[in-house]
Amino acid sequence: MLKGYPMTVDPFDVINSPNARAITVYCEAALRALGLTVAGEAGWGYPTSAQSLQGPYTFIIRIHRPHFWETSHLYTSADIEGYGAGATTAAIQHDIHRDLKGYRREYLEAC
């Protein structure tokens, strides 16, 4: 169960939690930092089994222009919960930056 969500019975509670939103906001800021020509988004997918609150939850990063690109990461509810407490913050931010650095190197610096 997520802290602050004692009645969590739905995966949507996890992907709409303050920590999940904080991860999305962080990633979208990192996307904007790539420059004005980049248009992208980040968001969450929920477990294929509606019974599994533990996850994995899919965090999707998608860039529409200048070149279409998409990647994703799987995180458990504990990973998402740990983001706000600092337990998983560095690891999740590292995943985001590693992916966006790869996109920049492949599509933006090569031009």
C-alpha positions as CSV (number, residue, x, y, z in Angstrom):
1,M,0.0,0.0,0.0
2,L,1.2,3.5,-0.8
3,K,1.7,5.8,2.2
4,G,-1.1,8.2,2.3
5,Y,-3.3,5.8,0.4
6,P,-4.5,3.2,3.0
7,M,-7.4,2.1,0.9
8,T,-5.4,1.5,-2.3
9,V,-7.2,-1.2,-4.2
10,D,-6.7,0.0,-7.8
11,P,-3.6,0.4,-9.9
12,F,-4.8,3.8,-10.9
13,D,-4.2,4.9,-7.4
14,V,-0.6,4.1,-7.8
15,I,-0.1,5.8,-11.2
16,N,-2.0,8.9,-10.0
17,S,-0.1,9.1,-6.7
18,P,1.9,12.2,-5.8
19,N,5.2,10.3,-6.4
20,A,4.1,9.0,-9.8
21,R,3.1,12.5,-10.8
22,A,6.5,13.8,-9.5
23,I,8.4,11.4,-11.7
24,T,6.3,12.4,-14.7
25,V,6.9,16.1,-14.0
26,Y,10.6,15.6,-13.6
27,C,10.8,13.7,-16.9
28,E,8.8,16.3,-18.8
29,A,11.1,19.0,-17.5
30,A,14.1,17.0,-18.7
31,L,12.3,16.6,-22.1
32,R,11.9,20.4,-22.3
33,A,15.6,20.8,-21.5
34,L,16.4,19.1,-24.8
35,G,15.3,22.2,-26.6
36,L,12.4,23.9,-28.4
37,T,12.5,21.5,-31.4
38,V,11.7,18.5,-29.2
39,A,8.1,17.6,-28.5
40,G,7.5,14.7,-26.2
41,E,5.6,13.4,-23.2
42,A,5.8,10.9,-20.4
43,G,3.2,8.8,-18.7
44,W,2.3,5.6,-16.9
45,G,0.8,2.3,-17.9
46,Y,-0.6,0.0,-15.3
47,P,-0.1,-3.8,-14.8
48,T,-1.8,-6.1,-17.2
49,S,-3.2,-7.9,-14.2
50,A,-5.7,-5.6,-12.5
51,Q,-5.1,-7.6,-9.3
52,S,-1.4,-6.7,-9.0
53,L,-0.9,-3.5,-7.1
54,Q,2.8,-4.3,-6.8
55,G,3.3,-3.7,-10.5
56,P,5.2,-3.6,-12.6
57,Y,4.0,-0.2,-13.8
58,T,5.3,1.0,-17.1
59,F,6.8,4.5,-17.3
60,I,6.8,5.5,-21.0
61,I,8.9,8.3,-22.5
62,R,7.8,9.3,-26.0
63,I,9.2,11.9,-28.3
64,H,7.2,12.9,-31.3
65,R,9.5,15.3,-33.1
66,P,12.0,16.0,-34.5
67,H,12.3,12.1,-34.7
68,F,9.8,9.7,-33.2
69,W,11.3,7.7,-30.4
70,E,9.9,5.7,-27.4
71,T,11.3,3.9,-24.5
72,S,9.9,2.5,-21.2
73,H,10.9,1.3,-17.8
74,L,9.2,-1.0,-15.4
75,Y,8.8,0.1,-11.8
76,T,7.1,-1.6,-8.8
77,S,4.8,0.3,-6.5
78,A,7.7,0.3,-4.0
79,D,9.9,2.0,-6.5
80,I,7.3,4.7,-7.1
81,E,6.7,5.1,-3.3
82,G,10.4,5.3,-2.7
83,Y,10.8,8.2,-5.1
84,G,9.3,10.8,-2.8
85,A,11.3,9.5,0.2
86,G,14.6,9.6,-1.8
87,A,15.1,5.8,-1.8
88,T,14.7,5.4,-5.5
89,T,14.9,9.0,-6.7
90,A,18.5,8.9,-8.0
91,A,18.0,5.5,-9.8
92,I,14.8,6.7,-11.6
93,Q,16.3,10.0,-12.6
94,H,19.4,8.2,-13.9
95,D,17.1,6.0,-16.1
96,I,15.5,9.1,-17.5
97,H,18.7,11.0,-18.2
98,R,20.4,7.9,-19.7
99,D,17.6,7.5,-22.2
100,L,17.3,11.2,-23.1
101,K,21.1,11.4,-23.4
102,G,20.9,8.5,-25.9
103,Y,18.2,10.3,-27.8
104,R,20.2,13.5,-27.9
105,R,23.3,11.7,-29.1
106,E,21.5,9.7,-31.8
107,Y,19.1,12.3,-33.2
108,L,20.1,15.8,-32.2
109,E,23.9,15.8,-32.2
110,A,24.1,13.8,-35.3
111,C,22.3,16.5,-37.4
